[in-house]
Amino acid sequence: MDQIAVETRKSPWGSVAPAPPACSLTEVMSEQLANQLEEEGHALTTLADPAADLLLSDEVSDTTSDLVLAKVLQMQFDREFDDQLRREEKRFNGDSKVSISFENYRMVHPYEDSDSSEDEVDWQDTRHDPYRADKPQTTPRKGFTGKGKNITTKHDAETCGRKNTARMDNFAPEVHVGDGLGMDLKLSNQVFNSLKQHCYSEQRRSARLHEKKEHSTAEQAVDPRTRLLMYKMVSAGVLENINGCISTGKESVVFHADGGSLEEQPVPGEVVLKVFKTTLNEFKNRDRYIKDDYRFIDRFSKLNPRKIIRLWAEKEMNNLTRMKKAEIPCPEVVLLKKHILVMSFIGRNHIPAPKLKDVVLSSEDMKNAFYQVLHMMQQLYQECNLVHADLSEYNMLWHEGKVWLIDVSQSIEPRHPHALEFLFRDCKNVSTFFQKRGVSEAMSVYELFNAVSGLNIPVGDEDEAEFISEIMALEKRNEDHVQRRGKKIFSVASEDCDPPLEPDADD
């Protein structure tokens, strides 16, 4: 055993570095060794992170103060937070035209972090606009400030002027007040009140124009509500399509359309849509024809023009139903929806029948036309219990060799207080037209009135004023009798068999 030589063991992982020599306690406490270790650590840090300019930058020269180091680290953290906030803002807004700013949430404000000069600061990005006018000083609750000669009340002209200038900022956005808010401008109470009144007047005028545009039916055009009703008719299959406007008048606009189908009754191949105008500007005396009509007197409301228009459309539907029942040539009602009346089309191949004033007829056809009109007027008065009240060559069509009556929305019953006056006017229009066309058989206005009404008012010397006075006397006696007895003189026709009237809610 003693002869065996002790060999040094070799590591399988390679040679083992020799262990550093142990230092004594005296060497560890040496100041020279401490400085050497500090220099070695500083050199290693510089080689490992050459971009670490945060703590070694020119703006931070003193690294021995903990306060300075904390401020530098906080500044770096705030910058990183702002960069993240900008990325979030850009991702959130995307390509939208309306963007949302996170400016108020930034830690470092642009003008504080900007390296540019003071003249290059973008004031739109700052929180405080230096050009914004200062708010006027408020007057204490006691109503004055100062003492003695320096007292200033709330009625001071200069103070009130500045307040009035500041209050202009409360005007509507569409009122341009200029750049006077950034000046030391003083407006007197009179000027401010005038501007305020003008602002309110412009707002009301704008609202009226907007309402008139949205809720009125102009010539050859309809309001959005009417367009919606027409669209619903096409969608429901009542109409195939609407072709266009064929006639306009003081009370309505007439459109041509291709008929569809209804469950209750067949729809003609060609129909017309009579859209009653929802503005009363062009026909202001509508109430004269409807307020004294005993059929609608309980439902008449002068305070709601839109409801009056619906009554007007319903009135024409009822009148046409009576005339159709008496077999008077007139349009056939298909459907009534609010202020739109759908009727059969009088014409052929999208071409409406000509008016009696435009058609050229032979003398024989003109004579036959006169007798047809006379017979229809008698039927209308005696069988239908109606007076047309607007009968003329403009409201009579010539189609298939006979006269057709249209536009009976203003027609009234003979018990109306002015029925005889309207009948006399119709007779005058008819007699004048046929006499001008050379019809020798045409009656005079007085003979035609007696023939239609069945009254025997003496003609005398054909004095129109005296004849009208007799008519007005009859109307007066008739009205007094109705009011005194509480019942009507004329017999009422049987109940009409009205076409479908779709229920609808009031607007």
Disulfide bonds with the S-S distance in Angstrom:
none
